[in-house]
Amino acid sequence: MKKNIIIALTSMLLFAGGAFAAQKSAPEPEFIPTIDIQLPEPQTSGGMPLMDALKNRKTDRSFTSQELDEQTISNLLWAAYGINRPDGKHTAPSAMNLQEVVIYAILPKGVYYYYPQKHFLKRIMKEDMRPLVGNAPLTLLYAANLTQQSKINAACDIGFIGQNVYLFAAANGLGTVFRGSLNTAAIDQKLELRLGQEVLYGQSVGYPASKKR
Ligand SMILES: Cc1cc2nc3c(=O)[nH]c(=O)nc-3n(C[C@H](O)[C@H](O)[C@H](O)COP(=O)(O)O)c2cc1C
């Protein structure tokens, strides 16, 4: 009898743990090679010294039309919010480790959802959504599940990701602007976000049109 109670309690705890883990990482979708992008392995060592990148960090608002290649997108997304430890945690911290932020990448060839665990981009729409978010070759949209996390913590978590992107851009000759002014109502509708999810900020990235500091 006692043994049965212990087994039941253990199963309940395992189930709760599983549910919590599932909440953090979205279920892995099917990868369709002709549509989705398996990003190349990110280059996670070397690069510009941190202090030099901090010296270079700034906002750029106009970009050339040159697109980012897959290696650069891979490195950038890993720096932004990739997995940097075996326990599945990210390059950016998250309040209470809820990991409620998800990233959409708006590229000329469509709208993609970033899966940090597999480091791949799942295309969710083939339409060029840039008329809604500006003409940068890449715009990241940061959405959070606000049923999981308060808006203030979600905004803070996104700020860390944004600074990772700023530093990556500074270290790699890219320009970037973090964006609070976005037509989020139209964007949320277009992305058909899950209940509770909202885009809170965006960040455009490209090669700067001017080299001026
Ligand atoms: C929360 C937040 C929202 C921002 N929103 C916008 C924006 O909508 N459009 C824009 O051009 N810049 C935006 N910025 C960039 C700031 O204008 C920029 O960081 C500021 O002018 C200082 O320039 P610096 O980044 O070169 O130091 C935003 C920055 C933050 C932190």
The ligand as a MOL file (V3000), in Angstrom:
LIG
                    3D

  0  0  0     0  0            999 V3000
M  V30 BEGIN CTAB
M  V30 COUNTS 31 33 0 0 0
M  V30 BEGIN ATOM
M  V30 1 C 13.5010 49.8470 -25.2940 0
M  V30 2 C 14.0900 50.5360 -26.5080 0
M  V30 3 C 13.2670 50.8480 -27.5710 0
M  V30 4 C 13.7960 51.4610 -28.7140 0
M  V30 5 N 12.9840 51.7120 -29.7630 0
M  V30 6 C 13.4800 52.2820 -30.8870 0
M  V30 7 C 12.6630 52.4950 -32.0130 0
M  V30 8 O 11.4890 52.1380 -32.0270 0
M  V30 9 N 13.2000 53.0840 -33.1010 0
M  V30 10 C 14.5140 53.4800 -33.1410 0
M  V30 11 O 14.9500 54.0210 -34.1640 0
M  V30 12 N 15.3400 53.2850 -32.0870 0
M  V30 13 C 14.8580 52.6900 -30.9600 0
M  V30 14 N 15.6850 52.4120 -29.8940 0
M  V30 15 C 17.1240 52.7520 -30.0030 0
M  V30 16 C 17.4350 54.0310 -29.2170 0
M  V30 17 O 16.8500 55.1480 -29.8530 0
M  V30 18 C 18.9540 54.1960 -29.1330 0
M  V30 19 O 19.4800 53.1300 -28.3730 0
M  V30 20 C 19.3160 55.5210 -28.5090 0
M  V30 21 O 19.0470 56.5780 -29.3990 0
M  V30 22 C 20.7810 55.5930 -28.1000 0
M  V30 23 O 21.6110 55.3510 -29.2170 0
M  V30 24 P 22.7260 54.2070 -29.1930 0
M  V30 25 O 22.0390 52.8930 -29.1630 0
M  V30 26 O 23.5100 54.4050 -30.4560 0
M  V30 27 O 23.5420 54.4240 -27.9650 0
M  V30 28 C 15.1750 51.7950 -28.7660 0
M  V30 29 C 16.0020 51.4520 -27.6740 0
M  V30 30 C 15.4730 50.8180 -26.5730 0
M  V30 31 C 16.4000 50.4490 -25.4320 0
M  V30 END ATOM
M  V30 BEGIN BOND
M  V30 1 1 1 2
M  V30 2 1 2 3
M  V30 3 2 2 30
M  V30 4 2 3 4
M  V30 5 1 4 5
M  V30 6 1 4 28
M  V30 7 2 5 6
M  V30 8 1 6 7
M  V30 9 1 6 13
M  V30 10 2 7 8
M  V30 11 1 7 9
M  V30 12 1 9 10
M  V30 13 2 10 11
M  V30 14 1 10 12
M  V30 15 2 12 13
M  V30 16 1 13 14
M  V30 17 1 14 15
M  V30 18 1 14 28
M  V30 19 1 15 16
M  V30 20 1 16 17
M  V30 21 1 16 18
M  V30 22 1 18 19
M  V30 23 1 18 20
M  V30 24 1 20 21
M  V30 25 1 20 22
M  V30 26 1 22 23
M  V30 27 1 23 24
M  V30 28 2 24 25
M  V30 29 1 24 26
M  V30 30 1 24 27
M  V30 31 2 28 29
M  V30 32 1 29 30
M  V30 33 1 30 31
M  V30 END BOND
M  V30 END CTAB
M  END
